[in-house]
Amino acid sequence: MFAELFAAPPLLADLAPEQAAIVRAGRAWVAAQRHGRCCPLAIAAVHLDSPAGARALHLLLAGIGACWPEPVAIAPPCCPRLTHDEATLIGMVLAAHHHGRPVFDALLCEMLDGDARDRLFAAARSMGQTIAC
């Protein structure tokens, strides 16, 4: 049990290509949003090779930012490891796309109330369907 608590975060290189693209696009979206030099949707669309995927990611990240109980931790684009929040983001997309609402709720039930989970589930499912993780 204690080993799991201190396990290193996953490496970006170990993710499936679609999952890694979501993380990279999310990092670029956050950087663009923070610095205001380019449109976050445009930069996410480049990383995902999909304008629809960029819109789905935008809704998911905006939803997370609005309801997360603490500041969301997103690594810089050059970081080889995922943050806990990035790993949770991928888990949310996979749960919503492949396993349905009960698994999604189990992932977030201690952190978010039902209304917040409703909004995030819809956004995560859309992200999974658009990118096909």
N, C-alpha and C positions, 0 to 999 in steps of 0.2 A: 504494500500500500504506500509506504513512504517513498519508494522508488518512483512511483507514478507522480507523486507531488513534485519531485525534483527532476523529472525527465526534461531533457532539452526540447524546445519547441521544434516542430517539424521543419525540414528544409524545403525551400521552395522547389528545388530541383527534384525532390522526391514525389511531388504531386503529379497527378495526371495533367496532361497539357491544357485541358479546358479549365481545370481548377487553378493552375498556375496563371493562366491568362486572366482569370477573375481577380486574383490577388494583385497581379501587376497593374491591371486596369484600375483597381480600387486605389492602389498607391498613387498612380498617376492622377486619378480623379481628385484625391485629397490634395496633392501638391498643386494642381491647377486651381482648385477651389481656394486654397490658402494664399497662393501668390497672385492670383488674378491675371496671369499673363496670357492664358488661353482658355478657351471654353472647356470645362470639365467633360461635357458630353462628347465633344469632338475628340479629345485625347483618349477617352475611354473607348470610343468607337474604333480608333486606330488599334488599340491593344486587343480588343475583342473581335476585330474585323466584322463588326455588326452594329449598325446604328440602333437596332431594336435591343440588342444586348446592352448597349450603353444606356439606353433609357431605363431598362430594367435595373441595371446596377445603380443608376442615379436614384431611383425610387427606393431601393433597398438601403443604400448608404444614408440617404436623407432620413429614412425611417429609423434606422439605427441611431443616428445622431440625435434624433428628437426624443427617443425614449430610453436610451442606455443609461444605467444608473450612475455611471462615472464617465469621465472623458474616454472616448474611444481611442485605443492605441493602434495606430497604423504605422508600420515601419517605413523608412525611406526606401525609394526604389532600388537602391543598391544592396539592401540587406538580404543575406542569403536565408535567414530564418523567418518564420512567421511569428507574429505576436500572438498572444492568446486570443485577442479579439479577431484577428484575421483567421485563425484556426476555427473559431466559433462561427464566423461568417461562412466559411466553406462547409462546416457541419450543418448550418442552417439550410444552405442551398441543397446539399445532398439529402438531408432529412425531408425537406419539403418536396423535392422532385422524386425521390425513390421510395420513401417510407411513409409519407403522409403525416397528418396532423398529430397523432399521438406521439410519435418519435420527436417531431419538432417541438411539441409542448414539453416533453421530458427534458429536452436540451435546455430550455429557457425558463421553465416554470418557477424556479427559485429566484430568478432575476427580474422577470417582467410579469406584469398582470395580463389578464386575458385579452383586454382590448389592444394592448401593445402587440401581443403575440398574434392577434388576428391580422393586423396591418402588415407585420413582418412576414407572416406565413404567405400571404398573397404575393408580396414582393419577391420573396425567396423562391416560391414556386414558379413565378414568371421568369426569374433569372435562370433557374434550372431548365425550364422548357426552351428558353431562347438559346442558351448556350449548349444544352444537352450534355450535362455533366455525367 
